[in-house]
Amino acid sequence: MMSQSLKGWIIDLDGTVYRGKQVIDGAAETIAYLKLIGMKLVFLSNRGNISRKMCHDKLLDMGLDLSEEEILLSSTVTARYLQKREPGCSVWVLGDKGLADELQVAGLALARTPEKADWLVITLHETVTYRDLNQAFRAVRHGAKIIATNADKTFPGDDGDCIDVAGMIGAIVSSTGQEVEIVIGKPSAIMAEAALDVLGLPPEECVMVGDSLESDIALGRNAGIRTALVLSGSTEREQLEAFDFSIDYVWDSLADARMLF
Ligand SMILES: [Mg+2]
């Protein structure tokens, strides 16, 4: 049985573990069960505008006690990527404060002025102003390269879809004519490698569980990790007919993961 070689679980958060401020039915119990039977877990999210600490606290408020080490956000992976590949670089942030926190935790220096930055890091900025956009524009005009935590177009808000990082990227790319050099978030190989690294396992011993065909399932497909789609978030069962890749498991929610054992 396939589950015999399964040791590591890469689990999306939004739409898979929680929706809004609510834990999805059965998710907490399933996470506890997977840990009980010795599975290694990492939670992988494209959210780039919060730090791991903020995410950890949010999960704790919902009654989920995960360790910070088990959480990997696109902000975390962006910070690690720059720290490793561009040590000593200085960064300018277009985005919410959580990203700057995560960059500083990784030991990166924030540029004093936009003109001094080597990299402009873009994520969601929920209170963006003209001044913020203009400073980011100036950073790129003065030679900063562009890296984005993710490039999601929308995220589900309480009252409908909301503009996501793609909108922030669009403002800078179209005004400067400079393209984004690197997008870190799922489905990139950079995110897959970061998750496998935390688990310490090869891809064939892991499963990627998530609600998004474009980010979660595509990441699994590209990285040779088996895939489980949950229908508790952004994907409806009807969309699967037009999808050309076979998904290993399709579950109503994470609670169905227990059917494997
Ligand atoms: Mg999701």
Residues whose N, C-alpha, C, O or C-beta is under 5 A from the ligand:
A	BS01	MG	D12 L13 D14 G15 T16 D211 S212
